[in-house]
Structures are given as C-alpha cells and as structure tokens.
C-alpha cells in the first residue's frame, strides 16, 4: 500500500512541504550561522516565514560515488524527519554532509544532528517531568 493514506511514521520520504525551496538557500546562507558536527554541518536561518524545513547538500568532492551521496542524503533527511518536532518553529536548516558521515548508522547521525542543533540553540529544551508528589 503506497498511497497517500499510508502511515506518516513508517518510512515515508520527507514530503515537499518540509523541504526548503531552492530560492530560500541564499537567505539561509546570508545569515552566516553555521554549526559543525562530526558528520554534518548545519546552517541555520531564522525568519518569520520559516517553518522547520530543510535542504540537503552532499558534494561530489566529499562523496565520489553516487550511491554514497544518495545514502548520505537519505541519512540526513531521516535524522531531520525524526527530530523535526523537537526543533523551534521559526527555523530553516541546510544540512551539509561531511566525510565523517560515511559508514555511519542513522542513530549516529541523529545523535550528531541533535548535538549540533543544541549548540545552535534551535533544539527545544526538554520540559521538566513533574512529580505527582511534588
């Protein structure tokens, strides 16, 4: 069953509404806010029309084979998709693959993505869990 009524959390690709338009790349790069991790570089753009969208860049210089570039894109998009609800609302991100991404598992990329987003202060702070006895 590959129709539009398929469950959203079952490996469905990142929909078009969550992808950054090519026209928005310049505005994100113009803000000059980048944060480096082991496997990914995150460029952050804050604007009133931003809506937790992402763009993904993988260079041929870093990943020679198309298979490796496509895997890197999939890993970064999946890390974003699974973590999207934890990001602040008015932010657009551009993810750039680093050579350290080669051979990583999705969980490793997600951990690195989370760490970079926390440093960039675009990760929502966790709400304290209240005790019933307190």
Buried (B, 14 or more C-beta within 10 A) or exposed (E): EEEEEEEEEEEEEBEEEBBBEEEBBEBBEEEEBBBEBBBBBBBBBEEEEBEBBBBBBBEEEBBEEEEBBEBBBBBBBBBBBBBBEBBBEBBBBBBBBBEBBEEBEEEBBBBBBBBBBBEBEBBEEEEEEEEEEE
